[in-house]
Amino acid sequence: MKEKENQRLLGLKELENEFYKKGKNYICGIDEAGRGPLAGPVVVASVILPKDSMIEGVNDSKKISEKKRERIYEEIIKEAISYGVGIISQNEIDEINILNATKKGLTESIKQLKCKPDVILVDALEKIDTLGIPYKSIIKGDAKCYSIAAASIIAKVTRDRIMRQWDEVYPVYGFQKHKGYGTASHIQAIKENGICPLHRKTFVKKFI
């Protein structure tokens, strides 16, 4: 690994290393993908990585190309001590709102972990049900914290794969390209074709 990348990753792991020094061995990073789109689920991922984990390229998922995310995702899954993914559908988002749906996905992702974390690091969420596990909320955590960045990649790749599958069912909307976000082409497709079952009705009502 190049020295510059090694130093970047060490910087990302500063918070984890503080907890390791306090005797916390299982540190869980949590992040979500899909709070903003007009269609599809919100996906929340939890991941516990080994202390010595230094996966090249781990970063805020938004800063990584789709092709690179897929490669890093496979490395994270392979190396993880445990990980979990909570997927909350567009229908439930409409019923309980996107914030509550994200919080529910977070709790579901924690339940899937095979070992109990000593502490949870989460990207900018408060008042959450972590099943009694202590947590620290970090603003822009996916850009500041290795574990959260890794979780952001799991969540993003998982959601992108879901949206690519739905593109085959509803090709007219272009989900393959924009993954449900409110791009000009997506909004135009909604105006021309109406909505499909994948759309969040509370998000698209101003376009129909």
C-alpha positions as CSV (number, residue, x, y, z in Angstrom):
1,M,0.0,0.0,0.0
2,K,1.3,3.5,-0.9
3,E,2.4,5.5,2.1
4,K,0.0,8.3,1.4
5,E,-3.0,5.9,1.4
6,N,-1.7,4.3,4.5
7,Q,-1.5,7.6,6.3
8,R,-5.0,8.5,5.1
9,L,-6.4,5.3,6.5
10,L,-4.6,5.7,9.8
11,G,-6.2,9.2,10.0
12,L,-9.6,7.7,9.4
13,K,-9.0,5.2,12.2
14,E,-8.1,7.7,14.9
15,L,-11.5,7.4,16.7
16,E,-11.5,3.7,16.6
17,N,-8.0,3.6,18.0
18,E,-9.1,5.7,20.9
19,F,-11.7,3.2,21.7
20,Y,-9.3,0.2,21.3
21,K,-7.0,1.9,23.8
22,K,-10.0,1.9,26.3
23,G,-10.4,-1.8,25.8
24,K,-13.2,-1.8,23.3
25,N,-12.5,-4.6,20.9
26,Y,-15.6,-4.8,18.8
27,I,-16.4,-1.4,17.3
28,C,-19.4,-1.2,15.0
29,G,-19.7,1.4,12.3
30,I,-23.2,2.2,11.0
31,D,-24.4,4.3,8.0
32,E,-27.3,4.5,5.6
33,A,-27.9,4.9,1.8
34,G,-31.1,6.2,0.3
35,R,-32.6,8.8,2.6
36,G,-33.0,11.3,-0.2
37,P,-34.3,9.4,-3.3
38,L,-37.8,9.6,-4.7
39,A,-38.0,5.8,-5.1
40,G,-36.8,2.6,-3.5
41,P,-35.9,1.6,0.0
42,V,-33.5,3.1,2.6
43,V,-30.7,0.7,3.5
44,V,-28.7,0.8,6.7
45,A,-25.6,-1.2,7.2
46,S,-23.7,-2.2,10.4
47,V,-20.1,-3.6,10.2
48,I,-17.5,-4.7,12.7
49,L,-14.0,-4.9,11.3
50,P,-10.8,-6.4,12.9
51,K,-8.5,-4.0,14.8
52,D,-5.8,-4.3,12.1
53,S,-8.2,-3.7,9.2
54,M,-6.7,-1.3,6.6
55,I,-8.7,-1.9,3.4
56,E,-7.3,0.3,0.6
57,G,-9.8,2.8,-0.8
58,V,-12.2,2.8,2.1
59,N,-13.8,6.2,2.2
60,D,-17.2,8.0,2.2
61,S,-19.1,5.9,-0.4
62,K,-20.1,9.2,-2.2
63,K,-16.5,9.9,-3.0
64,I,-15.9,6.5,-4.7
65,S,-16.9,5.4,-8.2
66,E,-19.5,2.7,-8.6
67,K,-17.0,0.2,-10.0
68,K,-14.5,0.8,-7.1
69,R,-17.2,0.6,-4.5
70,E,-18.1,-2.9,-5.7
71,R,-14.5,-4.0,-5.4
72,I,-14.1,-2.5,-1.9
73,Y,-17.5,-3.9,-0.8
74,E,-16.3,-7.4,-1.5
75,E,-13.1,-6.8,0.5
76,I,-15.1,-5.4,3.4
77,I,-17.5,-8.4,3.5
78,K,-14.7,-10.8,3.3
79,E,-12.7,-9.2,6.1
80,A,-15.6,-8.2,8.5
81,I,-16.0,-10.0,11.8
82,S,-19.7,-9.4,11.3
83,Y,-22.1,-7.2,9.4
84,G,-25.8,-6.6,9.1
85,V,-28.1,-4.8,6.7
86,G,-31.5,-3.3,7.4
87,I,-33.8,-2.6,4.4
88,I,-36.9,-0.6,4.9
89,S,-39.3,-0.4,1.9
90,Q,-40.7,2.7,0.2
91,N,-44.1,1.8,1.6
92,E,-42.9,1.8,5.1
93,I,-41.1,5.1,4.5
94,D,-44.4,6.6,3.4
95,E,-46.1,5.2,6.6
96,I,-43.5,6.2,9.3
97,N,-41.4,8.9,7.5
98,I,-37.8,8.6,6.3
99,L,-36.2,9.5,9.6
100,N,-38.1,6.8,11.5
101,A,-37.5,4.3,8.7
102,T,-33.8,5.0,8.9
103,K,-33.8,4.4,12.6
104,K,-35.7,1.2,12.2
105,G,-33.3,0.0,9.6
106,L,-30.4,0.8,12.0
107,T,-31.9,-1.4,14.7
108,E,-32.6,-4.2,12.3
109,S,-29.0,-4.1,11.0
110,I,-27.7,-4.4,14.6
111,K,-29.9,-7.4,15.3
112,Q,-28.2,-9.3,12.4
113,L,-24.7,-9.0,13.9
114,K,-23.3,-12.3,15.0
115,C,-21.4,-10.7,17.9
116,K,-22.3,-7.8,20.2
117,P,-20.4,-4.6,19.6
118,D,-18.7,-2.9,22.6
119,V,-19.6,0.5,21.1
120,I,-21.3,1.8,18.0
121,L,-20.2,4.7,15.8
122,V,-23.0,6.1,13.7
123,D,-23.3,8.8,11.1
124,A,-25.3,11.7,12.4
125,L,-28.3,9.9,14.0
126,E,-29.5,10.6,17.6
127,K,-32.3,9.0,19.7
128,I,-31.8,5.6,18.2
129,D,-32.5,2.1,19.5
130,T,-29.1,0.4,19.6
131,L,-30.4,-2.5,21.8
132,G,-28.6,-1.1,24.9
133,I,-25.2,-0.8,23.2
134,P,-23.4,2.6,23.8
135,Y,-23.1,4.7,20.8
136,K,-21.5,7.9,19.5
137,S,-23.1,10.0,16.8
138,I,-20.6,11.7,14.4
139,I,-21.6,14.5,12.0
140,K,-20.2,13.5,8.5
141,G,-18.9,10.3,10.1
142,D,-18.7,8.6,6.7
143,A,-15.9,11.0,5.8
144,K,-14.2,11.0,9.3
145,C,-14.4,7.4,10.6
146,Y,-13.1,4.2,9.0
147,S,-15.9,1.9,10.3
148,I,-18.7,4.3,9.3
149,A,-17.1,4.7,5.8
150,A,-17.0,0.9,5.4
151,A,-20.7,0.7,6.5
152,S,-21.5,3.5,4.0
153,I,-20.0,1.3,1.2
154,I,-22.0,-1.8,2.2
155,A,-25.2,0.3,2.4
156,K,-24.6,2.0,-0.9
157,V,-23.6,-1.1,-2.9
158,T,-26.5,-3.1,-1.5
159,R,-29.0,-0.4,-2.4
160,D,-27.6,0.2,-5.9
161,R,-27.9,-3.5,-6.6
162,I,-31.5,-3.4,-5.5
163,M,-32.2,-0.5,-7.8
164,R,-30.5,-2.1,-10.8
165,Q,-32.8,-5.1,-10.3
166,W,-35.8,-2.9,-10.2
167,D,-34.7,-1.2,-13.4
168,E,-35.4,-4.4,-15.2
169,V,-39.0,-4.3,-14.0
170,Y,-39.6,-0.6,-14.6
171,P,-37.1,0.4,-17.3
172,V,-38.9,3.5,-18.3
173,Y,-37.7,5.4,-15.2
174,G,-34.0,4.8,-15.5
175,F,-33.3,3.4,-12.0
176,Q,-30.1,1.8,-13.3
177,K,-28.7,5.2,-13.9
178,H,-29.9,7.4,-11.0
179,K,-30.9,4.8,-8.4
180,G,-34.1,6.6,-7.7
181,Y,-32.7,10.0,-7.0
182,G,-34.6,13.1,-8.2
183,T,-32.6,13.8,-11.4
184,A,-34.2,15.8,-14.2
185,S,-34.6,12.7,-16.3
186,H,-36.3,10.8,-13.4
187,I,-38.7,13.7,-12.7
188,Q,-39.5,13.9,-16.4
189,A,-40.2,10.2,-16.5
190,I,-42.6,10.5,-13.6
191,K,-44.5,13.4,-15.3
192,E,-44.8,11.3,-18.5
193,N,-45.5,7.9,-17.1
194,G,-46.9,8.5,-13.6
195,I,-45.5,6.6,-10.6
196,C,-44.8,3.0,-10.1
197,P,-45.0,0.9,-6.9
198,L,-41.3,1.6,-6.2
199,H,-41.9,5.4,-5.7
200,R,-42.3,7.0,-2.3
201,K,-45.7,8.7,-2.6
202,T,-44.8,11.2,0.1
203,F,-41.7,12.2,-1.9
204,V,-43.2,12.5,-5.4
205,K,-46.5,14.1,-4.7
206,K,-45.3,17.5,-6.0
207,F,-44.4,16.0,-9.3
208,I,-47.7,14.2,-10.0
